[in-house]
Amino acid sequence: MSSSLKIISNSTKHSGFLFCTSFRSERDLPSLEERGIRNGGIAAIRAPYEMRRAGGTENRHITVWLILEGTVHFEIPGRRFTAPPGCTLIMNSDVDRLCRVDSGIFRHIYFTINPDGLAGEAVYPSSYAVEINNLLAMLFRETLESAESGSECRRHLGTLLADYLQRELRRSPAPARLKKLFELLESDLTTLWTTATLAEKLHMSPSLLYQLCRKECGRAPGEIISEVKFRYASELLRRTDDKIDSIAAAVGYGNAFAFSKAFHKFTGKRPGELRKREK
């Protein structure tokens, strides 16, 4: 497959499921839906397996695979990855993507989550696959044994699962050549950075910074700035009762209106939609 990957239509091919156990948050686990996790589960599929997705043809989301068995060959325009067992693979619905497992069994944990500024494509060693796998097993057992979707035990398991998944996603590494950029943004969330001010801090020209960001991350510097700020803001909205004005100030906005407008433009949601809800 050429590095100028272009997917025209969506398709999935494989030799059959060995098993697949899954949940849908809106139906089974409202507490996970509040944390931006739409669905998930664990599956084992006979290879050869191939999934093709055309960017922008689905509701915007991030797909996360924690690969337990089988080696995934993953491709997006201009970049190729190999994800062996023990790796986490992150995919963005906004771009064309091809996933392929050529032989054996493809066994993986999967989640579909809201973008909310999360980074796009990445492959890195999993840190919490065992914990997430165990929590899913307990969650599915509780779902079978309890008819009440709002059971206390299920809520606790859902909270733990969301916490461990968030930890896993935080492990996603910044590209080596841009590590200092991410360190700078994450250490100073209150500054309203521009490409020019970032480039000056990083001792490079704005044009070079732009080229590196597009090459290494597939996004412009401004998009990366928003990604880091709104990922942090999303966590504050979900996990605290801080006022919107306070959260806006924490990521460099002078008032709640300007923050809410920018947050909605980037994530597609109003801040209030991500507020922590008491059960």
Salt bridges, closest charged atoms under 4 A:
GLU26 OE2 - ARG24 NE 3.74
ASP28 OD2 - ARG27 NH2 2.71
GLU34 OE2 - LYS279 NZ 3.34
GLU50 OE2 - ARG52 NE 2.95
GLU58 OE2 - ARG53 NE 3.65
GLU58 OE1 - ARG97 NH2 2.60
GLU69 OE1 - ARG107 NE 3.45
GLU75 OE2 - ARG80 NE 3.56
ASP94 OD2 - ARG60 NH2 3.10
ASP96 OD2 - LYS6 NZ 3.93
ASP102 OD2 - HIS73 NE2 3.77
ASP102 OD1 - ARG100 NE 2.77
ASP116 OD2 - ARG238 NH2 2.31
GLU145 OE2 - ARG141 NE 3.02
GLU152 OE1 - ARG155 NH2 2.26
GLU152 OE2 - HIS156 NE2 3.23
ASP163 OD1 - ARG35 NH2 2.82
ASP163 OD1 - ARG239 NH1 2.71
GLU186 OE2 - ARG231 NH2 3.40
GLU216 OE2 - ARG177 NH1 3.98
GLU223 OE1 - ARG214 NH1 3.67
GLU227 OE1 - ARG219 NE 2.97
GLU235 OE1 - ARG170 NH2 3.63
GLU235 OE2 - ARG238 NH1 3.83
